[in-house]
Amino acid sequence: MPASSLDQLVSLCKRRGFIFPGSEIYGGLANTWDYGPLGVELKNRVKREWWKTFVHKRGDMVGVDAAILMNPKVWEASGHVTSFSDPLIECKECHYRTRADKMMEEWVYFKEDGNYESFFTRLIRGIQPLLKVPQKAPLKGKQKITIPLKLSFKLKDDDREIKTDSLNITYDFDLNAIDKRALIHHFFQEILRFNCPNCGKTNWTEPKQFNLMFRTQQGVIEGEGNDIYLRPETAQGIFVNFRNILDTMRPRLPFGVAQIGKAFRNEITPGNFTFRTREFEQMEIEYFVEPGKEKEIFEEWKELVWNWYLSLGIEKKNLRIREHDKEELSHYSSRTIDIEYQFPWGWGELFGLANRGDFDLKQHEKFSGEDLTYTDPDDATKKFLPHVVEPSFGCDRTVLTFLLEAYTEEDAPTASGGSEKRVVMKFDPRLAPVDVAILPLSKKEHLIAKAQELYKKIIQETDLVVDFDVTGSIGKRYRRQDEIGTPRCITVDFGTLGEDDKQGTRDTVTIRDRDTLKQERVAIGGITEKLQ
């Protein structure tokens, strides 16, 4: 079963070398994490399995590795410069900063006819009828209006139900672009009066739009360079290379372009270990299709990704699909779903699938002046901008999910006939950072020499990752390998050398299975075939 407490996993990750706090010897840097020796092996294997499944095993995929630093006009075209922001509010008493919309999402539950629904849906649904009422003058500028939401809501971990018949909001309305997060802030301020989680006061500033992109300068003289950004997503690196890929690879629709790479977002409220960080890695695909065929492709990708997670050991009960409400959709998306995982703190996004239409190619064609149309190889008169279905995986979140899912506490038998609690990371063998451990029964020189001989044989004849451990009793070394998640341990004992009274044990070793704890005697001559 997955870890019920995030603290359990964080402790194991530090103790066993999966993930360390960033810059720890200097007191750390808030919400930065370094993948240790085992963590980097796990992460690389997750990426390897992803690439193998979604690129190498298909005939319609290619890959790219685009630069992190891009021409600033890329982000103007994509809309990130003007609209990639969050409403930042600050407590005037203690200067704690947070996002009003996140606090609303985490703390408020809305009930309509006995059913709870999302914050965005309920709030915007109450506003929309007002916008359809004919006005004597356009609804622009500061307008004091009353929104009859008639809400019932509850606060998290609070049995009280609070009701309101109307909500007074002063807001600068634009019929073409309602700032939903600013509306959330007004609701936050005027109705709920949340206490600051840091100092307990309710004295908040007005929201300020906070752009999430990291800005830096390109140039040798400080203050005289050009402003550029660390990319907030990897997708745009694929779109700006669309023409290059068409010209060099000559793909036919439908086809996809995959990329694994770093992205950076100056999040206001990161947290929950590696779930939300300012520096993170994405595994993304932009799948290009002929207009009109994206609905079918969308369903195919939804099923493919769902099955990929299940095939690598995620229990079905811990996953769910959440459809985005119309009011929640990004401006470029006609449909978006999330695959969410049941984290210790609640459901959280693991994967997103969006129908982006032709928004991105159209924008880059407009801003760059380059022709990005696709020409049908069977009909040269048929030219169009393909539509895009985007499967987007959070790499770090996926690694965190596999860590949580693998964490298991169970009773295991002891040599004396009793039992003791065992912590074991039950990774799918394809993901385990170490494939096999070689454990000499004792530190006797001739045992260690024989074990080292076996170690060299395995690493030379296979591509397995092998650990060699002589420190501590054999029982403690087994437990150590259990916490690492090593599927099999090989013990070299005195029977291997033919020094005990057992018959037929010379040049044989014991292989122990991580999950069943069963032990099997295997001849060294056939060990590599057995392991493979």
PAKOL-545121 format. One line per 5 residues: number of its first residue (from 1); their letters; for each residue x, y, z of C-alpha. Coordinates in pm, whole numbers, plus 50000, padded with zeros to 5 digits. Layout:
<recs>
NUM> a> X Y Z  ...
</recs>
This chain:
<recs>
1> mpass> 50000 50000 50000  50123 50356 49936  50273 50565 50212  49994 50723 50417  50220 51002 50538
6> ldqlv> 50443 51216 50321  50687 51243 50612  50750 50867 50596  50855 50891 50234  51062 51209 50276
11> slckr> 51255 51039 50558  51322 50727 50353  51429 50930 50049  51687 51119 50255  51806 50811 50445
16> rgfif> 51851 50592 50138  51974 50842 49883  51670 50901 49663  51613 51275 49718  51802 51531 49926
21> pgsei> 51709 51888 50025  51879 52130 49784  52192 52315 49905  52148 52150 50243  52493 52232 50388
26> yggla> 52409 52603 50347  52072 52576 50514  51895 52483 50193  51694 52683 49944  51320 52673 49989
31> ntwdy> 51152 52399 49787  51455 52282 49594  51546 51915 49583  51842 51716 49454  51804 51361 49324
36> gplgv> 52060 51139 49493  52234 50828 49355  51922 50613 49375  51684 50893 49283  51860 50971 48957
41> elknr> 51853 50601 48863  51479 50586 48934  51408 50905 48744  51615 50795 48444  51429 50464 48435
46> vkrew> 51093 50639 48443  51204 50854 48149  51342 50549 47969  51016 50358 48002  50821 50666 47889
51> wktfv> 51040 50714 47582  51033 50345 47498  50652 50326 47520  50552 50653 47357  50836 50704 47106
56> hkrgd> 51033 50390 47017  50743 50146 47012  50537 50364 46779  50594 50443 46413  50450 50794 46430
61> mvgvd> 50677 50969 46680  51004 51163 46674  51186 51347 46950  51353 51683 47008  51554 51847 47284
66> aailm> 51494 52221 47251  51690 52495 47425  51575 52628 47761  51652 52987 47656  51440 53102 47363
71> npkvw> 51375 53422 47170  51147 53640 47389  50901 53671 47100  50818 53302 47151  50657 53390 47483
76> easgh> 50478 53689 47338  50324 53466 47071  50227 53196 47321  50062 53450 47552  50289 53384 47848
81> vtsfs> 50420 53742 47870  50074 53894 47915  49863 53622 48074  50086 53371 48255  50026 53510 48603
86> dplie> 49866 53444 48940  49691 53687 49178  49939 53741 49460  49800 53859 49793  50003 53944 50101
91> ckech> 49916 53955 50468  49973 54313 50585  50056 54193 50936  50327 53931 50875  50389 53967 50497
96> yrtra> 50298 53605 50426  50230 53569 50053  49995 53326 49884  49746 53278 49601  49384 53350 49685
101> dkmme> 49256 53103 49428  49463 52818 49573  49333 52889 49923  48980 52882 49788  49036 52555 49606
106> ewvyf> 49187 52393 49914  48942 52519 50176  48598 52571 50025  48341 52314 49918  48029 52431 49732
111> kedgn> 47703 52241 49752  47434 52255 49485  47132 52026 49523  47327 51812 49766  47630 51773 49539
116> yesff> 47963 51947 49578  48115 52102 49268  48422 52299 49172  48475 52657 49279  48520 52788 48924
121> trlir> 48199 52628 48802  47981 52761 49081  48115 53114 49089  48129 53178 48716  47791 53012 48663
126> giqpl> 47643 53267 48902  47800 53555 48711  47722 53453 48355  47344 53523 48363  47417 53882 48458
131> lkvpq> 47631 53929 48151  47345 53817 47927  47101 54077 48065  47070 54379 47828  47237 54684 47977
136> kaplk> 47163 55049 47911  47535 55097 47871  47814 54845 47815  47916 54674 48137  48262 54831 48153
141> gkqki> 48463 55010 48415  48405 54976 48789  48052 54846 48841  47894 54763 49178  47675 54462 49113
146> tiplk> 47500 54199 49324  47554 53837 49222  47276 53609 49358  47489 53299 49408  47282 53154 49695
151> lsfkl> 47575 52945 49804  47617 52687 50074  47976 52610 50153  48191 52439 50409  48541 52500 50529
156> kdddr> 48786 52214 50526  48790 52016 50854  48494 52220 50977  48139 52084 51019  47977 52428 51003
161> eiktd> 47777 52508 50692  47771 52874 50591  47504 53015 50363  47481 53336 50166  47205 53466 49938
166> slnit> 47412 53717 49745  47763 53835 49683  47855 54200 49626  48154 54243 49397  48316 54559 49266
171> ydfdl> 48490 54460 48949  48613 54594 48616  48411 54379 48376  48519 54299 48023  48267 54083 47842
176> naidk> 48543 53921 47637  48784 53836 47917  48665 53782 48273  48954 53756 48516  48834 53456 48715
181> ralih> 49114 53470 48970  49043 53833 49050  48680 53737 49110  48800 53463 49342  48997 53720 49536
186> hffqe> 48689 53938 49584  48494 53640 49708  48782 53557 49936  48795 53911 50079  48430 53999 50116
191> ilrfn> 48267 53675 50225  48504 53427 50385  48760 53656 50545  49017 53379 50570  49267 53397 50849
196> cpncg> 49630 53417 50748  49776 53066 50800  50094 53226 50935  49973 53483 51189  49597 53430 51208
201> ktnwt> 49499 53785 51107  49263 53878 50821  49431 54186 50681  49513 54116 50314  49638 54338 50033
206> epkqf> 49460 54378 49701  49574 54120 49442  49873 54192 49223  49922 53995 48905  50245 53802 48946
211> nlmfr> 50406 53668 48627  50534 53315 48682  50822 53326 48434  51177 53363 48558  51333 53665 48390
216> tqqgv> 51706 53695 48324  51934 53887 48090  52142 53780 47794  52455 53990 47758  52805 54034 47900
221> iegeg> 52746 54367 48077  52505 54364 48370  52203 54584 48309  52269 54621 47938  52156 54281 47813
226> ndiyl> 51830 54176 47654  51555 54040 47878  51491 53671 47819  51310 53403 48017  51366 53054 48146
231> rpeta> 51103 52853 47963  50788 52788 48171  50698 52484 47958  50866 52260 47703  50579 52265 47450
236> qgifv> 50682 52582 47269  51020 52431 47179  50828 52175 46974  50600 52427 46804  50880 52657 46692
241> nfrni> 51058 52356 46539  50750 52233 46354  50871 52353 46012  51219 52205 46068  51067 51868 46157
246> ldtmr> 50842 51871 45850  51135 51951 45622  51382 51699 45764  51171 51402 45873  50889 51426 45613
251> prlpf> 50626 51286 45856  50268 51212 45755  49974 51307 45973  49900 51205 46235  50240 51224 46400
256> gvaqi> 50383 51335 46731  50691 51507 46866  50815 51412 47214  51043 51599 47450  51174 51554 47804
261> gkafr> 51321 51864 47961  51337 52120 48238  51086 52399 48285  51076 52681 48539  50785 52860 48709
266> neitp> 50823 53114 48984  50538 52964 49185  50404 53169 49473  50314 52869 49688  50521 52561 49600
271> gnftf> 50511 52265 49834  50433 51901 49913  50786 51770 49858  50856 51741 49483  50491 51779 49378
276> rtref> 50511 52152 49308  50854 52309 49263  50990 52608 49077  51228 52393 48874  51078 52075 48735
281> eqmei> 51097 51832 48447  50825 51762 48192  50765 51471 47957  50549 51617 47682  50410 51522 47343
286> eyfve> 50253 51745 47082  50052 51517 46855  49957 51677 46524  49636 51569 46352  49417 51672 46062
291> pgkek> 49140 51910 46175  48827 51715 46261  49009 51401 46375  49131 51524 46712  48837 51389 46916
296> eifee> 48914 51028 46829  49289 51080 46888  49213 51243 47224  49033 50930 47346  49314 50706 47223
301> wkelv> 49575 50900 47419  49360 50901 47732  49345 50522 47728  49713 50478 47639  49836 50691 47927
306> wnwyl> 49593 50542 48179  49716 50192 48091  50082 50300 48104  50048 50406 48467  49865 50086 48556
311> slgie> 50125 49871 48377  50402 50014 48595  50233 49933 48922  49995 50217 49008  49679 50073 49163
316> kknlr> 49363 50164 48975  49189 50277 49294  49452 50547 49341  49390 50705 48999  49097 50899 48860
321> irehd> 49015 51107 48552  48887 51460 48605  48725 51650 48321  48785 52026 48324  48475 52244 48340
326> keels> 48423 52482 48050  48494 52778 48277  48820 52616 48388  48963 52552 48042  49268 52739 47919
331> hyssr> 49187 52988 47646  49345 52767 47379  49179 52441 47486  48843 52303 47376  48880 52005 47608
336> tidie> 49117 51910 47890  49128 51617 48129  49363 51538 48415  49467 51201 48545  49490 51255 48919
341> yqfpw> 49655 51048 49192  49543 51007 49552  49839 51172 49727  49862 51176 50108  49719 51530 50107
346> gwgel> 49440 51454 49858  49386 51423 49484  49645 51599 49270  49721 51632 48899  49962 51377 48759
351> fglan> 49899 51411 48387  49710 51650 48160  49561 51589 47817  49448 51894 47617  49299 51961 47276
356> rgdfd> 49493 52275 47184  49345 52313 46835  49566 52516 46599  49623 52798 46849  49999 52758 46890
361> lkqhe> 50092 52714 46524  49862 53000 46427  50021 53231 46685  50377 53147 46585  50292 53185 46218
366> kfsge> 50146 53530 46295  50434 53654 46512  50721 53504 46310  50585 53559 45961  50688 53204 45867
371> dltyt> 50462 52960 45684  50380 52671 45919  50111 52503 45711  50120 52132 45642  50091 52012 45283
376> dpdda> 49923 51679 45222  50185 51464 45037  49905 51299 44836  49731 51625 44742  49956 51933 44714
381> tkkfl> 49654 52163 44699  49551 52055 45050  49729 52289 45293  49627 52359 45653  49748 52413 46007
386> phvve> 49724 52082 46195  49539 52064 46524  49723 51946 46833  49642 51696 47106  49886 51739 47393
391> psfgc> 49965 51460 47643  50167 51630 47918  50333 51435 48201  50494 51583 48509  50818 51383 48533
396> drtvl> 50890 51471 48896  50529 51409 48994  50538 51075 48817  50854 50978 49007  50692 51091 49333
401> tflle> 50386 50882 49253  50594 50569 49192  50779 50632 49520  50453 50668 49713  50296 50366 49546
406> aytee> 50601 50147 49611  50630 50235 49981  50507 49938 50184  50516 49847 50551  50449 49483 50633
411> dapta> 50528 49207 50880  50816 48981 50777  50936 48657 50944  51261 48656 51140  51523 48381 51172
416> sggse> 51402 48309 51526  51051 48233 51406  50894 48562 51504  50811 48864 51289  50916 49225 51254
421> krvvm> 50801 49528 51059  50964 49555 50720  50971 49865 50500  51005 49770 50136  50987 49972 49815
426> kfdpr> 50791 49747 49579  50889 49909 49251  50806 49746 48923  51138 49573 48835  51171 49800 48528
431> lapvd> 51187 50102 48757  51390 49974 49051  51713 50179 49074  51919 49867 49153  51846 49539 48974
436> vailp> 52041 49300 49195  52262 49313 49503  52561 49084 49568  52594 49005 49941  52885 48795 50076
441> lskke> 52761 48614 50386  53054 48746 50588  53370 48952 50551  53592 48648 50509  53843 48730 50235
446> hliak> 53777 48422 50025  53400 48486 50038  53445 48848 49933  53678 48745 49652  53423 48495 49520
451> aqely> 53144 48755 49546  53355 49012 49359  53418 48758 49087  53041 48711 49051  52987 49087 49057
456> kkiiq> 53227 49137 48764  53063 48852 48571  52716 49007 48597  52813 49363 48506  53018 49241 48209
461> etdlv> 52755 49003 48071  52440 49210 48135  52326 49573 48143  52190 49536 48497  52268 49781 48777
466> vdfdv> 52441 49582 49052  52513 49676 49413  52788 49515 49623  52737 49534 50000  52949 49382 50281
471> tgsig> 52862 49616 50570  52654 49478 50857  52483 49147 50922  52313 48970 50633  51974 49049 50787
476> kryrr> 52046 49420 50801  52174 49416 50444  51855 49245 50328  51649 49518 50499  51865 49785 50338
481> qdeig> 51805 49641 49994  51432 49615 50070  51421 49989 50141  51610 50055 49818  51360 49839 49629
486> tprci> 51613 49589 49489  51409 49303 49335  51671 49031 49397  51961 48972 49633  52233 48713 49571
491> tvdfg> 52408 48567 49874  52751 48410 49835  52802 48172 50129  53033 47893 50238  52827 47646 50038
496> tlged> 52928 47838 49728  53289 47752 49811  53204 47390 49899  53316 47439 50261  53006 47305 50440
501> dkqgt> 52853 46960 50456  52576 47025 50205  52597 46829 49884  52579 46996 49544  52614 47355 49665
506> rdtvt> 52960 47429 49529  52950 47711 49274  52589 47788 49359  52439 48096 49525  52110 48187 49691
511> irdrd> 51876 48430 49513  51624 48603 49741  51306 48760 49599  51219 49103 49742  50842 49061 49751
516> tlkqe> 50789 48692 49836  51109 48650 50044  51151 48308 49881  51509 48187 49834  51632 47972 49547
521> rvaig> 51965 47799 49496  52107 47871 49148  52430 47763 48976  52670 48049 48911  52717 47930 48554
526> gitek> 52354 48010 48472  52316 48316 48690  52310 48577 48412  52040 48392 48220  51838 48363 48541
531> lq> 51868 48734 48614  51786 48841 48259
</recs>
